[in-house]
């Protein structure tokens, strides 16, 4: 618990510096809630970054083993076979 005490202090100080509200809860678990002051919608950027990274992973796997199935690729990067198929379709459209 010694480390938790210093961690709480660092989190609190960082949140104050960035004008974020923070609260802590204790029960049988430890809960930290940080309310951000960022107003912009970052969902689209996150989707693009995740998709780009996922596409890169899929391409790397295919380059490494051209006989991978969509199911095998999905298992390796923890996504569904159908998501792999959609990503491959999108890559074909984008790079055709």
C-alpha positions as CSV (number, residue, x, y, z in Angstrom):
1,X,0.0,0.0,0.0
2,X,3.0,2.3,0.3
3,X,3.3,2.6,-3.5
4,X,-0.5,3.4,-3.8
5,X,-0.1,6.4,-1.6
6,X,2.6,8.0,-3.8
7,X,0.7,7.0,-6.9
8,X,-2.4,8.8,-5.7
9,X,-0.4,11.9,-5.0
10,X,1.2,11.8,-8.5
11,X,-2.1,11.2,-10.2
12,X,-3.8,14.0,-8.3
13,X,-0.9,16.5,-9.1
14,X,-1.0,15.6,-12.8
15,X,-4.7,16.0,-13.0
16,X,-4.6,19.4,-11.3
17,X,-1.8,20.5,-13.7
18,X,-4.0,19.5,-16.7
19,X,-7.3,20.8,-15.2
20,X,-8.8,17.4,-14.9
21,X,-11.1,16.2,-12.1
22,X,-10.0,13.0,-10.4
23,X,-11.7,10.9,-7.7
24,X,-10.6,7.7,-5.9
25,X,-12.8,5.0,-4.5
26,X,-11.8,2.2,-2.1
27,X,-13.7,-1.0,-1.3
28,X,-12.6,-4.5,-2.1
29,X,-11.1,-2.9,-5.2
30,X,-9.3,0.4,-6.0
31,X,-11.1,2.8,-8.4
32,X,-9.7,5.9,-10.1
33,X,-12.0,8.1,-12.2
34,X,-10.5,10.9,-14.3
35,X,-12.8,13.3,-16.0
36,X,-10.9,14.9,-18.9
37,X,-11.2,18.5,-20.0
38,X,-10.8,17.6,-23.7
39,X,-13.9,18.6,-25.6
40,X,-13.0,17.3,-29.1
41,X,-14.3,14.1,-30.5
42,X,-11.3,11.8,-30.9
43,X,-13.3,8.7,-31.8
44,X,-12.6,9.0,-35.5
45,X,-8.8,9.4,-35.0
46,X,-8.8,6.3,-32.7
47,X,-10.7,4.3,-35.3
48,X,-8.3,5.3,-38.0
49,X,-5.2,4.4,-35.9
50,X,-6.6,1.1,-34.8
51,X,-7.6,0.1,-38.3
52,X,-4.2,1.2,-39.7
53,X,-2.4,-0.8,-37.1
54,X,-4.6,-3.8,-37.6
55,X,-4.1,-3.6,-41.4
56,X,-0.3,-3.5,-40.8
57,X,-0.5,-6.5,-38.6
58,X,-2.5,-8.5,-41.1
59,X,-0.2,-7.5,-44.0
60,X,2.9,-8.6,-41.9
61,X,1.3,-11.9,-41.1
62,X,0.4,-12.5,-44.8
63,X,3.9,-11.5,-45.9
64,X,5.3,-14.0,-43.4
65,X,3.1,-16.9,-44.4
66,X,0.9,-16.6,-47.5
67,X,-1.0,-19.7,-46.5
68,X,-2.6,-18.2,-43.4
69,X,-6.4,-18.5,-43.3
70,X,-8.5,-15.5,-42.1
71,X,-9.3,-17.6,-39.0
72,X,-5.7,-18.1,-38.2
73,X,-4.9,-14.4,-38.7
74,X,-7.8,-13.5,-36.5
75,X,-6.6,-15.8,-33.7
76,X,-3.1,-14.4,-33.9
77,X,-4.3,-10.8,-33.5
78,X,-7.4,-11.4,-31.4
79,X,-10.1,-10.3,-33.9
80,X,-12.8,-12.3,-35.7
81,X,-12.4,-14.0,-39.0
82,X,-15.0,-11.7,-40.5
83,X,-13.1,-8.6,-39.3
84,X,-9.9,-10.0,-41.0
85,X,-11.9,-10.5,-44.2
86,X,-13.2,-7.0,-44.1
87,X,-9.7,-5.6,-43.5
88,X,-8.4,-7.6,-46.5
89,X,-11.2,-6.4,-48.7
90,X,-10.5,-2.8,-47.7
91,X,-6.8,-3.2,-48.4
92,X,-7.6,-4.6,-51.9
93,X,-9.9,-1.6,-52.6
94,X,-7.4,0.9,-51.3
95,X,-4.3,-0.5,-53.1
96,X,-5.9,-1.6,-56.4
